[in-house]
Amino acid sequence: QVQLVESGGGLVQAGGSLRLSCAASGRGFIPHVQGWYRQVRGKQREAVATITRGGEINYADSVKGRFTISRDNDKSTVHLQMNSLKPEDTAPYYCYLRVARSEYWGQGTQVTVSS
């Protein structure tokens, strides 16, 4: 069983920065895809940034150039550096991990950007 623990959400003014982290714990898992999703009020959950086992990175168009996903060398922790935050980035952010055919989600961490 894999568990995900998120940290780093909070309240920031527009133009500010936040860094989210997600630590995965479990025995002998090999992450295939790691990333961050968010669910803006009234919209479906969307992928913000993902990184594959091989290091391929994808970003939502709305965050390109502002957000950066990275992970530690042992692949157990993934980070999301969010710069130039906008009020429309306000949402709960969920850490995501796929191991083979199993998917895991964090509990969510709230990001609120004030105008």
Secondary structure, 3 states (H helix, E strand, C coil): CCEEEEECCEEEECCCCEEEEEEEECCCCCCCEEEEEECCCCCCCEEEEEEECCCCEEECHHHCCCEEEEECCCCCEEEEEECCCCHHHCEEEEEEEEECCEEEECCCEEEEEEC
